[in-house]
């Protein structure tokens, strides 16, 4: 009996150590986390991706990240240039509604204005096709920075029924029809007062936010984060104020767990969004679903229900005496 217990204990210890060996904590550093992303190609674009630890019978959301104009020069650049790799950490993965999420980072050398929404959509489709048993197609999310954010608007407006949520960060929003096309999905806009690359970004983004919330069936699913100054997650300076994607990639929190500095968020109802660690953008995002975009069926009145009842009775007797 003691021997059996000893063997069982050894097995448990080995299993525990084995499980830990595959776990990458945030403390391992960005380089280690970037190493967790694998390379592949998908119908016109190459990409890097991260797969969560899968559980049988569970389908996981897919988060797509689109890089800026200067971050697609070589395969892997779209991951190397950002802190989005932190979403592959144990800590960030655990914040997902299902305890994990797929991460997909396509690359377009030279910038997203050189490709089409159809090409990007085919790349995403090819990725999902080989993982159809573990990707929740009701929860496909896409976020992007700068020209990548502009592509977010292009692809979601071209395929509004495919995506559950869109997060454009420092986007150039020129086409109002794009906003009309995505008004049913969850949308979270980001802009920085001091952004020198996207002129008048805050005012333009706020106008877009107002247009979205006015047309949205659920105003609470529309959000706008206004940044007055971009900083690193430790509070340090950044090389350019255009690089305020850190607010998003660090899940709305500083390294000490406090809400991200110099950032305020409101939703379409006019309420200020308060962040309490660790519930930031990930916990919000992974609760969004295409199912919530569908309009609720109109509830029939009492008299309509009575009329339906008598119609069914009439139809029954009509068939009975045919």
Secondary structure as UniProt FT lines:
FT   HELIX           2..21
FT   HELIX           26..28
FT   HELIX           30..34
FT   TURN            35..36
FT   STRAND          38..42
FT   TURN            43..44
FT   STRAND          45..50
FT   TURN            56..57
FT   STRAND          60..66
FT   TURN            69..70
FT   TURN            75..76
FT   HELIX           77..80
FT   HELIX           83..88
FT   HELIX           90..93
FT   TURN            94..95
FT   TURN            97..98
FT   STRAND          101..107
FT   TURN            109..110
FT   HELIX           112..114
FT   HELIX           117..129
FT   TURN            130..134
FT   STRAND          135..145
FT   HELIX           147..158
FT   TURN            160..162
FT   STRAND          165..169
FT   HELIX           176..181
FT   TURN            182..184
FT   STRAND          186..192
FT   TURN            193..194
FT   TURN            199..200
FT   HELIX           201..215
FT   HELIX           219..221
FT   STRAND          222..227
FT   TURN            233..234
FT   TURN            241..242
FT   TURN            244..245
FT   HELIX           246..249
FT   TURN            250..252
FT   TURN            255..256
FT   TURN            261..262
FT   STRAND          263..267
FT   TURN            268..269
FT   TURN            277..278
FT   HELIX           281..285
FT   TURN            286..287
FT   HELIX           290..293
FT   HELIX           302..320
//
